[in-house]
Amino acid sequence: MTKREGQGRSFGLIAFAAFAAVCALGFGGLGVWQVERLAWKNGLVAAVEARSTATPLDLNEADWDGIDPEASEYQRVSASGRFAGGDTLSQAVTVYGGGFWVMTPLALADGRAVLINRGFVTAAQRDAGIERPGAVVRVSGLLRASEPDGGFLRSNDPEAGRWYSRDVAEIGAASGLDNLAPFFVDADAGDAAYPIGGLTVLTFSNNHLVYALTWFGLTLLSLFALYWLLRDRLRR
């Protein structure tokens, strides 16, 4: 082997070793990040479980300015009032297939209103007509944060009556509603055949442990490759 060939081989080994070291650091960092995400997801699941099974918060008595929809999402709530105004149908996909969420304002006695997701209907059920109670009702369900910016890769089109997400502010503006709560409520299942309530998804995918083990496995492989490349030099 000539001197130049030896220098080239040494440079190649150093380059591969540097690459393996960078990979080990990167994979290790991703593994640590997934461990942190796992802790966050476990905390979220525990918080949602606690909020969704707690004693309902009475929205008639609550100060809505003190409610953070993001921090209070899935909080069990209840409210009394009359359904008023028109229904807003937002596109939905559920265990029953494709269809719509029926969003209806619930007018409280004090003049405030909260948007209620009364449940899911199919296109056929929508066309057949959606009944609603005319008397004062008490609705129980889960508090949900607004869904701005549309959904299904589409923006809401209020003028055409096409809704792809449950954007509370946009629905309120389109319906001319004042003093509307900055959140909506997913109603529990009722006695009527439809809308079908109680379909809030309370399970969250949690694959962070698998991802963490994968990244740490790749870290070990990178470290082994680094050792294998440098083993002769380490012996000497």
Residue frames as qw, qx, qy, qz and C-alpha x, y, z in Angstrom:
[[0.000, 0.888, 0.460, 0.000, 0.00, 0.00, 0.00],
 [0.411, 0.449, -0.030, 0.793, 1.44, 3.37, -0.97],
 [0.180, -0.204, -0.445, 0.853, 1.63, 6.31, 1.40],
 [0.305, -0.026, -0.187, -0.933, -1.08, 8.10, -0.57],
 [0.589, -0.250, -0.682, -0.354, -3.38, 5.04, -0.38],
 [0.452, -0.280, -0.700, 0.477, -2.76, 4.81, 3.36],
 [0.011, 0.132, 0.222, -0.966, -3.64, 8.47, 3.82],
 [0.451, -0.115, -0.424, -0.777, -6.79, 8.02, 1.74],
 [0.579, -0.292, -0.760, -0.044, -7.84, 5.03, 3.79],
 [0.299, -0.249, -0.566, 0.727, -7.22, 6.89, 7.03],
 [0.196, 0.038, -0.027, -0.980, -9.26, 9.84, 5.80],
 [0.544, -0.197, -0.609, -0.543, -12.10, 7.50, 4.82],
 [0.511, -0.305, -0.754, 0.276, -12.08, 5.84, 8.24],
 [0.127, -0.202, -0.373, 0.897, -12.14, 9.21, 9.97],
 [0.339, -0.051, -0.277, -0.898, -14.99, 10.40, 7.76],
 [0.601, -0.271, -0.692, -0.293, -17.06, 7.27, 8.42],
 [0.432, -0.267, -0.670, 0.541, -16.28, 7.49, 12.13],
 [0.052, 0.097, 0.165, -0.980, -17.39, 11.12, 12.23],
 [0.490, -0.147, -0.467, -0.721, -20.58, 10.20, 10.40],
 [0.588, -0.292, -0.753, 0.035, -21.28, 7.35, 12.85],
 [0.274, -0.216, -0.524, 0.777, -20.66, 9.68, 15.80],
 [0.247, 0.005, -0.069, -0.967, -23.03, 12.30, 14.40],
 [0.582, -0.214, -0.632, -0.466, -25.67, 9.61, 13.81],
 [0.493, -0.266, -0.746, 0.362, -25.27, 8.33, 17.38],
 [0.065, -0.179, -0.342, 0.920, -25.74, 11.84, 18.79],
 [0.386, -0.034, -0.292, -0.874, -28.73, 12.53, 16.53],
 [0.602, -0.233, -0.719, -0.258, -30.45, 9.22, 17.21],
 [0.391, -0.241, -0.687, 0.564, -29.81, 9.57, 20.93],
 [0.099, 0.093, 0.162, -0.977, -31.30, 13.06, 20.94],
 [0.532, -0.120, -0.462, -0.699, -34.40, 11.81, 19.13],
 [0.559, -0.235, -0.790, 0.094, -34.72, 8.99, 21.65],
 [0.192, -0.221, -0.526, 0.798, -34.59, 11.43, 24.56],
 [0.294, 0.018, -0.125, -0.948, -37.18, 13.63, 22.82],
 [0.592, -0.195, -0.651, -0.433, -39.53, 10.65, 22.45],
 [0.429, -0.265, -0.743, 0.440, -39.12, 9.85, 26.16],
 [0.031, 0.175, 0.267, -0.947, -40.15, 13.44, 26.93],
 [0.460, -0.042, -0.403, -0.790, -43.10, 13.11, 24.55],
 [0.527, -0.226, -0.818, -0.036, -44.10, 9.88, 26.28],
 [0.223, -0.286, -0.610, 0.705, -44.20, 11.65, 29.64],
 [0.234, 0.129, -0.028, -0.963, -46.25, 14.48, 28.10],
 [0.520, -0.104, -0.626, -0.572, -48.71, 12.06, 26.48],
 [0.445, -0.279, -0.817, 0.237, -49.16, 10.07, 29.71],
 [0.056, -0.260, -0.414, 0.871, -49.85, 13.33, 31.53],
 [0.360, 0.046, -0.299, -0.882, -52.38, 14.35, 28.89],
 [0.523, -0.197, -0.782, -0.276, -54.20, 11.01, 29.10],
 [0.335, -0.315, -0.727, 0.511, -54.36, 11.24, 32.89],
 [0.078, 0.211, 0.179, -0.958, -55.63, 14.85, 32.76],
 [0.448, -0.037, -0.489, -0.748, -58.32, 14.03, 30.19],
 [0.485, -0.257, -0.836, 0.006, -59.44, 11.02, 32.22],
 [0.203, -0.320, -0.583, 0.719, -59.74, 13.18, 35.34],
 [0.197, 0.182, -0.023, -0.963, -61.57, 16.04, 33.61],
 [0.461, -0.051, -0.622, -0.631, -63.97, 13.81, 31.65],
 [0.540, -0.332, -0.773, 0.024, -65.10, 11.93, 34.77],
 [0.143, -0.036, -0.470, 0.870, -65.23, 14.89, 37.18],
 [0.120, 0.647, 0.635, -0.405, -68.37, 16.48, 38.59],
 [0.371, 0.620, 0.445, 0.529, -69.89, 18.57, 35.77],
 [0.178, -0.220, -0.121, 0.951, -69.16, 22.30, 35.74],
 [0.223, 0.745, 0.610, -0.154, -72.44, 24.25, 35.55],
 [0.374, 0.226, 0.298, 0.848, -72.00, 26.68, 32.67],
 [0.165, -0.809, -0.426, -0.370, -75.03, 28.69, 33.78],
 [0.532, -0.833, -0.076, 0.131, -73.17, 29.66, 36.94],
 [0.760, -0.163, 0.153, 0.610, -69.59, 29.70, 35.61],
 [0.042, 0.868, -0.154, -0.470, -67.55, 32.77, 34.65],
 [0.862, 0.447, 0.184, 0.153, -66.70, 32.01, 31.02],
 [0.251, 0.898, -0.316, 0.176, -63.86, 34.56, 31.02],
 [0.424, -0.640, 0.624, -0.142, -62.08, 32.35, 33.53],
 [0.901, 0.085, 0.425, -0.015, -62.27, 29.25, 31.32],
 [0.039, 0.608, -0.649, -0.456, -59.28, 28.43, 29.12],
 [0.888, 0.257, -0.019, -0.380, -60.72, 26.14, 26.41],
 [0.611, 0.492, -0.616, 0.075, -57.34, 24.58, 25.65],
 [0.038, 0.346, -0.797, 0.494, -56.49, 23.85, 29.29],
 [0.525, 0.018, 0.574, -0.628, -60.06, 22.75, 30.11],
 [0.591, 0.226, -0.543, -0.552, -60.76, 20.61, 27.05],
 [0.573, -0.100, -0.808, -0.092, -62.79, 17.46, 27.80],
 [0.102, -0.040, 0.621, -0.776, -63.97, 18.96, 31.10],
 [0.103, -0.489, -0.858, -0.121, -67.41, 17.57, 31.94],
 [0.105, 0.049, 0.126, -0.985, -69.97, 20.38, 31.87],
 [0.077, 0.566, 0.820, 0.033, -73.72, 20.96, 31.87],
 [0.050, 0.088, -0.034, -0.994, -75.98, 23.83, 30.86],
 [0.235, 0.572, 0.759, -0.202, -79.70, 24.65, 30.83],
 [0.125, 0.428, -0.154, -0.882, -81.40, 26.67, 28.11],
 [0.704, 0.530, 0.386, -0.273, -83.38, 26.59, 24.88],
 [0.539, 0.047, 0.565, 0.623, -82.06, 25.66, 21.46],
 [0.262, 0.847, 0.198, -0.418, -82.32, 28.78, 19.30],
 [0.137, 0.706, -0.488, -0.494, -81.25, 29.82, 15.82],
 [0.845, 0.387, -0.257, -0.265, -80.37, 27.56, 12.96],
 [0.895, -0.260, 0.311, 0.186, -78.32, 24.37, 12.89],
 [0.244, 0.781, -0.533, -0.215, -74.82, 24.48, 11.45],
 [0.989, 0.035, 0.145, -0.006, -73.75, 21.19, 9.89],
 [0.041, -0.789, 0.598, 0.138, -70.02, 20.53, 10.02],
 [0.791, 0.319, -0.501, -0.146, -68.51, 17.68, 8.03],
 [0.536, -0.526, 0.604, -0.267, -67.61, 14.65, 10.14],
 [0.683, 0.216, -0.688, -0.119, -66.28, 11.11, 9.91],
 [0.544, -0.433, 0.530, -0.485, -67.23, 8.76, 12.74],
 [0.288, -0.117, 0.950, -0.029, -67.66, 5.07, 13.46],
 [0.548, 0.518, 0.581, -0.306, -71.00, 5.42, 11.64],
 [0.577, 0.430, 0.460, 0.520, -69.29, 6.65, 8.48],
 [0.214, 0.100, 0.108, 0.966, -69.35, 10.06, 6.86],
 [0.136, -0.767, -0.614, -0.129, -71.89, 12.73, 7.70],
 [0.058, 0.653, -0.042, 0.754, -72.22, 15.89, 9.76],
 [0.265, -0.271, -0.639, 0.669, -72.03, 17.25, 13.30],
 [0.127, -0.768, -0.487, -0.397, -75.16, 19.19, 14.22],
 [0.338, -0.074, -0.346, 0.872, -74.05, 22.43, 15.90],
 [0.210, -0.736, -0.505, -0.398, -76.92, 24.34, 17.56],
 [0.054, 0.405, -0.372, 0.834, -76.77, 27.39, 19.87],
 [0.447, -0.536, -0.700, 0.152, -78.17, 26.89, 23.36],
 [0.047, -0.634, 0.023, -0.771, -79.54, 30.20, 24.67],
 [0.379, -0.231, -0.714, 0.541, -79.19, 30.60, 28.44],
 [0.168, -0.825, -0.537, 0.042, -81.60, 32.62, 30.57],
 [0.340, -0.727, -0.026, 0.595, -79.00, 35.34, 31.19],
 [0.417, 0.857, -0.075, -0.294, -78.58, 36.09, 27.47],
 [0.141, -0.581, 0.752, 0.277, -75.40, 34.14, 26.92],
 [0.910, 0.293, -0.046, -0.290, -75.24, 31.28, 24.43],
 [0.378, -0.488, 0.767, 0.174, -73.06, 28.22, 24.00],
 [0.616, 0.375, -0.517, -0.461, -72.71, 26.17, 20.84],
 [0.712, -0.194, 0.631, -0.239, -73.79, 22.55, 21.36],
 [0.303, 0.288, -0.823, -0.384, -72.64, 19.69, 19.16],
 [0.761, -0.089, 0.256, -0.589, -75.88, 17.72, 19.42],
 [0.733, -0.111, 0.670, 0.043, -74.36, 14.76, 17.63],
 [0.120, -0.270, 0.747, 0.596, -73.85, 13.06, 14.30],
 [0.700, 0.463, 0.358, -0.409, -76.26, 12.66, 11.39],
 [0.531, 0.079, 0.669, 0.514, -75.86, 11.04, 8.00],
 [0.071, 0.080, -0.371, -0.922, -76.71, 12.86, 4.79],
 [0.304, -0.376, -0.782, -0.392, -79.98, 10.91, 4.59],
 [0.333, -0.589, -0.622, 0.394, -80.93, 11.89, 8.15],
 [0.123, -0.333, -0.006, 0.935, -80.10, 15.51, 7.38],
 [0.183, -0.085, -0.561, -0.803, -82.37, 15.44, 4.35],
 [0.352, -0.470, -0.801, -0.118, -85.18, 13.83, 6.35],
 [0.282, -0.773, -0.057, -0.565, -85.11, 16.69, 8.84],
 [0.459, 0.060, -0.664, 0.587, -83.44, 17.13, 12.23],
 [0.448, -0.756, -0.393, -0.270, -85.80, 17.62, 15.14],
 [0.298, 0.256, -0.509, 0.766, -84.92, 19.58, 18.24],
 [0.260, -0.560, -0.707, 0.344, -86.58, 20.09, 21.63],
 [0.024, 0.706, 0.246, 0.664, -88.63, 23.27, 21.93],
 [0.576, -0.794, -0.161, -0.107, -88.70, 23.42, 25.72],
 [0.150, -0.818, 0.523, -0.186, -85.95, 24.23, 28.18],
 [0.956, 0.062, -0.275, 0.086, -83.44, 21.39, 28.23],
 [0.457, -0.770, 0.440, 0.071, -80.42, 20.52, 30.30],
 [0.803, 0.512, -0.297, 0.068, -77.46, 19.42, 28.22],
 [0.637, -0.635, 0.414, 0.141, -74.52, 17.52, 29.64],
 [0.850, 0.491, -0.034, 0.185, -71.33, 16.74, 27.79],
 [0.732, -0.277, 0.076, 0.618, -67.67, 17.60, 27.34],
 [0.061, 0.922, -0.063, -0.378, -66.17, 21.03, 26.80],
 [0.784, 0.232, 0.336, 0.468, -64.25, 21.29, 23.53],
 [0.213, -0.552, 0.183, 0.785, -61.88, 23.91, 22.14],
 [0.552, 0.725, 0.044, -0.411, -62.79, 25.71, 18.91],
 [0.736, 0.029, 0.536, 0.412, -61.41, 24.32, 15.65],
 [0.232, 0.830, -0.083, -0.500, -60.28, 27.28, 13.52],
 [0.016, 0.565, -0.663, -0.491, -58.82, 27.18, 10.01],
 [0.779, 0.268, -0.296, -0.483, -61.17, 24.54, 8.63],
 [0.601, -0.283, 0.745, -0.057, -60.53, 20.82, 8.24],
 [0.789, 0.339, 0.509, 0.064, -60.40, 18.00, 5.70],
 [0.478, -0.069, 0.382, 0.788, -57.78, 20.15, 3.89],
 [0.068, 0.629, 0.490, 0.600, -60.48, 22.75, 3.20],
 [0.031, 0.001, -0.334, 0.942, -61.39, 26.12, 4.65],
 [0.175, 0.563, 0.727, -0.352, -64.88, 26.83, 5.92],
 [0.028, 0.217, 0.442, 0.870, -67.15, 28.65, 3.47],
 [0.132, 0.364, 0.648, -0.656, -69.86, 30.33, 5.59],
 [0.382, 0.352, -0.133, -0.844, -71.54, 32.06, 2.64],
 [0.544, 0.141, -0.698, -0.444, -72.08, 28.72, 0.89],
 [0.802, -0.349, 0.178, -0.451, -72.96, 26.95, 4.14],
 [0.881, 0.201, -0.404, 0.139, -70.03, 24.56, 3.85],
 [0.416, -0.769, 0.407, -0.265, -68.37, 23.79, 7.16],
 [0.800, 0.275, -0.517, 0.131, -65.36, 21.53, 7.55],
 [0.433, 0.013, -0.653, 0.621, -64.52, 22.29, 11.17],
 [0.364, -0.770, -0.524, 0.008, -66.29, 23.48, 14.30],
 [0.342, 0.194, -0.132, 0.910, -64.92, 27.02, 14.36],
 [0.160, -0.652, -0.645, 0.365, -66.92, 28.68, 17.13],
 [0.069, -0.543, -0.017, 0.836, -66.05, 32.29, 16.27],
 [0.078, 0.101, -0.627, -0.769, -66.77, 31.81, 12.57],
 [0.166, -0.447, -0.861, -0.175, -70.06, 29.98, 13.19],
 [0.146, -0.646, -0.500, 0.558, -71.08, 32.68, 15.66],
 [0.007, -0.421, 0.203, 0.884, -70.30, 35.46, 13.18],
 [0.128, -0.080, -0.770, -0.619, -72.16, 33.70, 10.37],
 [0.255, -0.526, -0.811, -0.041, -75.18, 33.14, 12.62],
 [0.111, -0.653, -0.049, -0.747, -75.19, 36.65, 14.08],
 [0.721, -0.535, -0.432, 0.089, -74.74, 35.34, 17.61],
 [0.025, 0.742, -0.345, 0.575, -73.56, 37.70, 20.32],
 [0.482, -0.544, 0.524, -0.444, -72.14, 36.75, 23.69],
 [0.947, 0.115, -0.269, -0.131, -71.26, 33.25, 22.45],
 [0.750, -0.557, 0.334, 0.127, -68.97, 31.08, 24.57],
 [0.226, 0.749, -0.573, -0.244, -65.42, 30.71, 23.13],
 [0.130, -0.208, 0.969, 0.026, -65.83, 26.92, 23.22],
 [0.687, -0.063, -0.361, -0.627, -68.45, 24.36, 22.31],
 [0.546, -0.257, 0.698, -0.386, -69.88, 21.31, 24.04],
 [0.387, 0.100, -0.858, -0.323, -69.99, 17.75, 22.73],
 [0.684, -0.260, 0.172, -0.660, -73.35, 16.54, 24.06],
 [0.341, -0.167, 0.914, -0.145, -73.76, 13.12, 25.62],
 [0.153, -0.169, -0.874, -0.429, -75.87, 10.49, 23.91],
 [0.441, 0.004, 0.269, -0.856, -79.60, 11.16, 24.18],
 [0.566, 0.201, 0.749, -0.282, -82.82, 9.21, 23.73],
 [0.602, 0.647, -0.026, -0.467, -83.49, 10.36, 20.15],
 [0.915, 0.231, 0.266, 0.199, -82.49, 8.13, 17.25],
 [0.576, 0.204, 0.114, 0.783, -80.43, 10.99, 15.89],
 [0.396, 0.723, -0.534, 0.185, -78.42, 13.17, 16.15],
 [0.905, -0.200, -0.326, 0.189, -76.14, 10.58, 17.78],
 [0.144, -0.888, 0.318, -0.298, -74.31, 12.16, 20.70],
 [0.759, -0.530, 0.377, -0.027, -71.59, 10.86, 22.95],
 [0.903, 0.373, 0.035, 0.211, -69.12, 10.19, 20.14],
 [0.028, -0.921, 0.382, -0.070, -66.21, 12.20, 21.53],
 [0.867, 0.223, -0.371, 0.245, -62.98, 10.27, 21.00],
 [0.460, -0.833, 0.260, -0.167, -61.09, 10.06, 24.30],
 [0.894, -0.182, 0.270, 0.308, -58.32, 7.70, 23.21],
 [0.182, 0.907, -0.329, -0.188, -55.00, 9.00, 21.97],
 [0.899, 0.308, -0.235, 0.203, -52.35, 7.13, 20.02],
 [0.404, -0.829, 0.384, -0.041, -49.28, 6.63, 22.18],
 [0.944, 0.253, -0.069, 0.199, -46.40, 5.04, 20.29],
 [0.048, 0.913, -0.355, 0.194, -43.67, 7.16, 21.85],
 [0.681, -0.500, 0.536, 0.000, -42.13, 4.25, 23.78],
 [0.863, 0.280, 0.366, 0.207, -41.75, 2.24, 20.57],
 [0.439, 0.857, -0.057, 0.264, -40.25, 5.26, 18.82],
 [0.301, -0.846, 0.423, -0.122, -37.85, 5.86, 21.73],
 [0.807, -0.253, 0.523, 0.107, -36.66, 2.24, 21.71],
 [0.767, 0.553, 0.227, 0.235, -36.17, 2.44, 17.94],
 [0.220, 0.919, -0.210, 0.251, -34.05, 5.58, 18.16],
 [0.491, -0.695, 0.518, -0.080, -32.00, 4.21, 21.06],
 [0.896, 0.059, 0.418, 0.138, -31.49, 0.98, 19.10],
 [0.618, 0.722, 0.049, 0.307, -30.16, 2.99, 16.16],
 [0.158, -0.905, 0.353, -0.175, -27.93, 4.87, 18.61],
 [0.742, -0.411, 0.527, 0.055, -26.39, 1.57, 19.77],
 [0.834, 0.388, 0.310, 0.241, -25.90, 0.45, 16.17],
 [0.333, 0.897, -0.118, 0.266, -24.16, 3.72, 15.36],
 [0.394, -0.781, 0.472, -0.108, -21.89, 3.37, 18.40],
 [0.863, -0.099, 0.477, 0.134, -21.09, -0.21, 17.40],
 [0.696, 0.647, 0.142, 0.276, -20.24, 0.96, 13.88],
 [0.015, 0.933, -0.292, 0.209, -18.01, 3.65, 15.36],
 [0.639, -0.547, 0.540, -0.005, -16.22, 1.08, 17.51],
 [0.881, 0.209, 0.389, 0.171, -15.86, -1.32, 14.58],
 [0.520, 0.814, -0.018, 0.258, -14.29, 1.38, 12.42],
 [0.007, -0.850, 0.409, -0.333, -11.83, 2.44, 15.09],
 [0.917, -0.390, 0.067, -0.051, -11.12, -0.89, 16.77],
 [0.837, 0.236, -0.117, 0.479, -7.66, -1.29, 15.22],
 [0.180, 0.662, -0.216, 0.695, -6.66, 2.19, 16.27],
 [0.622, -0.648, 0.133, -0.418, -8.09, 1.59, 19.76],
 [0.972, -0.160, -0.051, 0.166, -6.02, -1.60, 20.09],
 [0.657, 0.358, -0.149, 0.647, -2.88, 0.25, 19.13]]
